[in-house]
């Protein structure tokens, strides 16, 4: 049980259809700490696209319409960097490359003094 949260209230998971977001949503739904849990995503109801102010407003109205006090928001969305530019995971057309940039293999690790 998440004892740091007083009983009641609402938890919201943004990016709820992804692997991490879905797992968080399932875990929070089983918690007695929250009166309700809402999962938001591009494929959800209402749909939420973080690049669209209109869908953000509809999602906010949906959350407010639950009547529960908002206690927790978890952002489980992805953000990619690549040659085609940066943006939310899956944004753009299906031909947009999905890449992840980690440390450059040519960059030596920092030395500790």
C-alpha positions as CSV (number, residue, x, y, z in Angstrom):
1,X,0.0,0.0,0.0
2,X,1.2,3.5,-0.8
3,X,1.1,4.9,2.7
4,X,2.5,8.3,1.8
5,X,-0.9,9.1,0.2
6,X,-3.9,9.7,2.3
7,X,-6.8,7.4,1.5
8,X,-9.1,8.6,-1.3
9,X,-8.4,10.8,-4.2
10,X,-7.4,10.1,-7.8
11,X,-4.3,8.7,-9.5
12,X,-3.7,9.5,-13.2
13,X,-1.3,7.6,-15.5
14,X,-0.4,9.4,-18.7
15,X,0.9,6.9,-21.3
16,X,-1.2,4.1,-19.9
17,X,-1.2,1.9,-22.9
18,X,2.6,1.5,-23.0
19,X,4.5,-1.3,-21.1
20,X,5.5,0.8,-18.1
21,X,2.3,2.9,-18.1
22,X,0.1,-0.2,-18.3
23,X,2.0,-1.9,-15.4
24,X,1.7,1.3,-13.3
25,X,-2.0,1.6,-14.0
26,X,-2.6,-2.0,-13.1
27,X,-0.6,-1.6,-9.8
28,X,-2.3,1.6,-8.8
29,X,-5.8,0.2,-9.6
30,X,-5.1,-2.5,-7.0
31,X,-4.0,0.1,-4.4
32,X,-6.5,1.0,-1.6
33,X,-4.9,4.4,-1.4
34,X,-6.9,5.8,-4.3
35,X,-10.6,6.1,-4.8
36,X,-10.1,6.0,-8.6
37,X,-7.4,5.5,-11.2
38,X,-7.5,7.0,-14.7
39,X,-5.3,5.9,-17.6
40,X,-4.8,8.4,-20.4
41,X,-3.2,7.7,-23.8
42,X,-3.5,8.5,-27.5
43,X,-5.6,5.4,-28.0
44,X,-7.7,5.8,-24.8
45,X,-11.1,7.4,-24.1
46,X,-10.8,10.3,-24.2
47,X,-7.8,10.2,-26.5
48,X,-4.8,12.3,-25.2
49,X,-2.1,13.5,-27.6
50,X,0.4,15.6,-25.8
51,X,1.0,17.6,-29.0
52,X,-2.7,18.7,-29.2
53,X,-4.0,21.3,-26.8
54,X,-7.6,20.2,-27.7
55,X,-7.1,16.7,-26.5
56,X,-5.2,17.9,-23.4
57,X,-8.2,20.1,-22.5
58,X,-10.6,17.1,-23.0
59,X,-8.5,14.8,-20.9
60,X,-8.3,17.5,-18.1
61,X,-12.1,17.9,-18.2
62,X,-12.4,14.1,-18.0
63,X,-10.2,13.9,-14.9
64,X,-12.0,16.8,-13.3
65,X,-15.3,15.1,-14.1
66,X,-14.5,12.2,-11.8
67,X,-15.2,14.4,-8.8
68,X,-12.2,13.0,-7.0
69,X,-9.3,15.1,-5.7
70,X,-6.2,14.7,-7.9
71,X,-3.5,13.2,-5.7
72,X,-1.0,11.6,-8.1
73,X,0.0,12.1,-11.8
74,X,2.5,9.7,-13.4
75,X,4.0,10.6,-16.8
76,X,4.9,7.3,-18.4
77,X,5.2,8.7,-21.9
78,X,8.2,8.3,-24.1
79,X,10.3,10.9,-25.8
80,X,12.7,10.0,-28.6
81,X,15.7,11.8,-30.1
82,X,16.9,11.1,-33.6
83,X,18.0,12.3,-36.9
84,X,14.4,13.1,-37.9
85,X,14.1,15.4,-34.9
86,X,12.8,15.0,-31.4
87,X,9.3,14.4,-30.2
88,X,6.9,12.2,-28.3
89,X,7.2,8.5,-29.0
90,X,5.3,7.5,-32.0
91,X,4.5,11.1,-33.1
92,X,4.2,11.8,-36.7
93,X,3.7,9.4,-39.6
94,X,4.3,5.7,-39.4
95,X,7.5,6.3,-41.5
96,X,9.0,8.4,-38.7
97,X,12.0,6.5,-37.4
98,X,11.8,5.5,-33.8
99,X,15.3,5.7,-32.3
100,X,16.9,6.0,-28.9
101,X,20.1,7.8,-28.2
102,X,22.3,6.5,-25.5
103,X,25.9,7.5,-24.6
104,X,28.2,7.8,-27.5
105,X,30.5,4.7,-27.7
106,X,33.3,7.0,-28.7
107,X,33.0,9.1,-25.5
108,X,35.1,7.7,-22.7
109,X,33.6,7.5,-19.2
110,X,34.3,10.4,-16.9
111,X,37.2,9.8,-14.5
112,X,36.7,10.1,-10.8
113,X,39.3,12.1,-8.8
